Amino acid sequence: MSGSGRAIPERPDKWGLLAGWGAPILLVLWSFGGVREGLGELFTAESAAQMWAYVVRLWPPERSPEFLRLVARAMAETFAISVAGTALAAAIAGALLYAAASDEVLGAGGELESASPQRTAGRRAAYLLARAALNLMRTVPELVWAIFFVFAVGLGPFAGVLALAVHNGGVIGKLYAETLENVRRGP
C-alpha cells in the first residue's frame, strides 16, 4: 500500500497481455488474406500517383454560384429535417410520457388513485406497452428506420423526418419518463 491508502494495481500477466493485443492483430492480418491484390500494390509508385491526383483534385474547392446555391439549399433542407424530426420526436415522447412512467406516477393522487384490480391491470398494461414501444423505437438505429420509411413513404426528406422522429422519440420519451418518475410527489 502506498502512503495515500490506495493499493498499487498489479501488472497484467503476460498471457493476458498477449491475448489482449495479439488476438486482434492476428485477426486483422488474417482478414487481409481475402484481399485479391497483394498488399504491396498499395505502396507502388502508380498507387501513390493516383492518390496524389485525387488529393490535387480536391483543391481549389468549387466556388461557382450554381454549386454554392445547391449546397445552401441542401444545408437548409438538412436543418429543416433535423428541426422537424426533433419537434415530432418531442410530440411522440409527450404522447407516451405518462403511460411510460411507473405505476406510482400514474396513480399518484386524487381521483386517479384507485386500488381496483381492473384499473391497476390497465395501468400496468399501458406502462408495459409504452415502455416496449420506447425500447423498440430507440433500439433500431436511425438509418434502419430511414430505410423502412423510404419503402413506406418514398425517397425524400419526409422519410428522414420520420426516421429521426421515431428513433429520437424513443430516446426522449425514456428520458422524460425517468425524469417524471424522479419528481417529488408532494407538490
C-alpha positions as CSV (number, residue, x, y, z in Angstrom):
1,M,0.0,0.0,0.0
2,S,1.2,3.5,-0.8
3,G,1.1,6.4,1.6
4,S,-2.3,7.5,0.2
5,G,-4.0,4.4,1.3
6,R,-4.7,3.0,-2.2
7,A,-3.3,-0.3,-3.4
8,I,-1.0,-0.3,-6.3
9,P,-2.6,-2.1,-9.2
10,E,-0.9,-5.3,-10.3
11,R,0.6,-5.7,-13.7
12,P,-1.3,-7.9,-16.1
13,D,0.2,-11.3,-16.7
14,K,2.0,-11.8,-20.0
15,W,-0.6,-14.2,-21.4
16,G,-3.4,-11.7,-20.8
17,L,-1.4,-9.0,-22.5
18,L,-0.7,-11.4,-25.4
19,A,-4.3,-12.3,-25.8
20,G,-5.4,-8.6,-25.5
21,W,-3.1,-7.4,-28.2
22,G,-2.1,-10.5,-30.1
23,A,-5.6,-11.8,-31.0
24,P,-6.9,-8.6,-32.6
25,I,-3.6,-8.2,-34.5
26,L,-3.8,-11.8,-35.8
27,L,-7.5,-11.3,-36.8
28,V,-6.6,-8.2,-38.8
29,L,-3.7,-9.9,-40.5
30,W,-5.9,-12.9,-41.2
31,S,-8.6,-10.6,-42.8
32,F,-6.1,-9.4,-45.3
33,G,-5.8,-13.0,-46.6
34,G,-9.1,-12.5,-48.6
35,V,-7.7,-9.4,-50.5
36,R,-7.4,-10.3,-54.2
37,E,-4.5,-8.0,-54.8
38,G,-1.4,-8.2,-52.7
39,L,-1.0,-5.6,-50.0
40,G,2.2,-4.5,-51.7
41,E,0.0,-3.0,-54.5
42,L,-1.0,-0.2,-52.1
43,F,2.6,1.0,-51.9
44,T,3.6,1.2,-55.5
45,A,4.5,4.4,-57.4
46,E,1.4,4.1,-59.5
47,S,-0.9,3.9,-56.5
48,A,0.9,6.9,-54.9
49,A,0.4,8.9,-58.1
50,Q,-3.3,8.0,-58.2
51,M,-3.8,9.1,-54.5
52,W,-1.9,12.3,-55.2
53,A,-4.1,13.1,-58.2
54,Y,-7.2,12.6,-56.1
55,V,-5.9,15.0,-53.4
56,V,-5.0,17.6,-56.1
57,R,-8.5,17.5,-57.5
58,L,-9.8,18.5,-54.1
59,W,-8.2,21.9,-54.3
60,P,-9.3,24.5,-55.0
61,P,-12.8,23.9,-53.8
62,E,-15.7,24.5,-56.2
63,R,-17.0,28.1,-55.8
64,S,-19.3,28.6,-58.7
65,P,-22.6,30.3,-57.8
66,E,-24.7,27.3,-59.0
67,F,-22.8,24.9,-56.8
68,L,-23.0,27.3,-53.8
69,R,-26.7,27.6,-54.3
70,L,-27.0,23.8,-54.4
71,V,-25.0,23.5,-51.2
72,A,-27.0,26.2,-49.4
73,R,-30.3,24.6,-50.4
74,A,-29.1,21.1,-49.2
75,M,-27.9,22.7,-45.9
76,A,-31.3,24.4,-45.3
77,E,-33.1,21.1,-46.1
78,T,-30.9,19.2,-43.7
79,F,-31.5,21.8,-41.0
80,A,-35.3,21.6,-41.6
81,I,-35.3,17.8,-41.5
82,S,-33.5,17.9,-38.1
83,V,-35.8,20.6,-36.6
84,A,-39.0,18.8,-37.9
85,G,-37.7,15.4,-36.7
86,T,-36.9,16.7,-33.3
87,A,-40.2,18.5,-32.9
88,L,-42.1,15.4,-33.9
89,A,-39.9,13.3,-31.6
90,A,-40.9,15.6,-28.7
91,A,-44.5,15.1,-29.6
92,I,-44.1,11.3,-29.7
93,A,-42.3,11.4,-26.4
94,G,-45.0,13.6,-24.8
95,A,-47.7,11.3,-26.1
96,L,-46.1,8.3,-24.4
97,L,-44.8,10.1,-21.3
98,Y,-47.5,9.3,-18.8
99,A,-48.0,5.8,-19.9
100,A,-44.3,5.1,-19.8
101,A,-43.9,6.4,-16.3
102,S,-44.1,3.9,-13.4
103,D,-47.4,2.9,-11.7
104,E,-46.6,5.2,-8.8
105,V,-46.7,8.2,-11.1
106,L,-49.9,7.1,-13.0
107,G,-51.8,6.6,-9.8
108,A,-50.2,9.4,-7.8
109,G,-53.2,11.0,-6.2
110,G,-56.7,12.5,-6.5
111,E,-59.4,10.6,-8.2
112,L,-56.9,8.7,-10.3
113,E,-55.8,6.8,-7.2
114,S,-57.7,3.6,-7.5
115,A,-56.9,0.2,-6.0
116,S,-59.3,-1.7,-8.1
117,P,-57.7,-4.7,-9.9
118,Q,-59.0,-3.6,-13.3
119,R,-57.6,-0.1,-13.0
120,T,-54.3,-1.4,-11.7
121,A,-54.1,-4.0,-14.6
122,G,-54.9,-1.3,-17.1
123,R,-52.2,1.0,-15.8
124,R,-49.7,-1.9,-15.8
125,A,-50.6,-2.9,-19.4
126,A,-50.2,0.7,-20.6
127,Y,-46.9,1.0,-18.8
128,L,-45.5,-2.2,-20.4
129,L,-46.8,-1.3,-23.9
130,A,-45.4,2.2,-23.7
131,R,-42.0,1.1,-22.4
132,A,-41.8,-1.6,-25.1
133,A,-42.6,0.9,-27.8
134,L,-40.0,3.3,-26.5
135,N,-37.4,0.5,-26.3
136,L,-38.2,-0.6,-29.9
137,M,-38.0,2.9,-31.2
138,R,-34.7,3.7,-29.7
139,T,-33.1,0.3,-30.2
140,V,-33.4,0.5,-34.0
141,P,-30.9,2.9,-35.5
142,E,-32.0,6.0,-37.5
143,L,-30.5,4.5,-40.7
144,V,-32.6,1.4,-40.4
145,W,-35.7,3.5,-39.7
146,A,-34.8,5.6,-42.7
147,I,-34.7,2.6,-45.0
148,F,-38.0,1.4,-43.6
149,F,-39.6,4.8,-44.2
150,V,-38.2,5.1,-47.7
151,F,-40.1,2.0,-48.6
152,A,-43.2,3.2,-46.8
153,V,-43.4,6.8,-47.9
154,G,-40.8,7.1,-50.7
155,L,-37.4,8.7,-51.0
156,G,-37.2,12.3,-49.8
157,P,-36.9,14.5,-46.7
158,F,-40.2,13.2,-45.2
159,A,-38.7,9.7,-44.7
160,G,-35.7,11.4,-42.9
161,V,-38.0,13.4,-40.7
162,L,-40.0,10.2,-39.7
163,A,-36.8,8.2,-39.1
164,L,-35.3,10.9,-36.8
165,A,-38.7,11.4,-35.1
166,V,-39.3,7.7,-34.3
167,H,-35.8,7.0,-33.0
168,N,-35.4,10.2,-31.1
169,G,-38.9,9.9,-29.8
170,G,-37.9,6.7,-28.1
171,V,-34.8,8.3,-26.6
172,I,-36.6,11.5,-25.4
173,G,-39.6,9.5,-24.2
174,K,-37.5,7.4,-22.0
175,L,-35.7,10.4,-20.6
176,Y,-38.9,12.2,-20.0
177,A,-40.5,9.2,-18.3
178,E,-37.5,8.7,-16.0
179,T,-37.4,12.4,-15.1
180,L,-41.1,12.3,-14.3
181,E,-40.5,9.3,-12.0
182,N,-37.9,11.2,-10.1
183,V,-40.1,14.3,-9.4
184,R,-41.1,14.7,-5.8
185,R,-44.7,13.6,-5.3
186,G,-45.6,16.2,-2.7
187,P,-46.1,19.3,-4.9
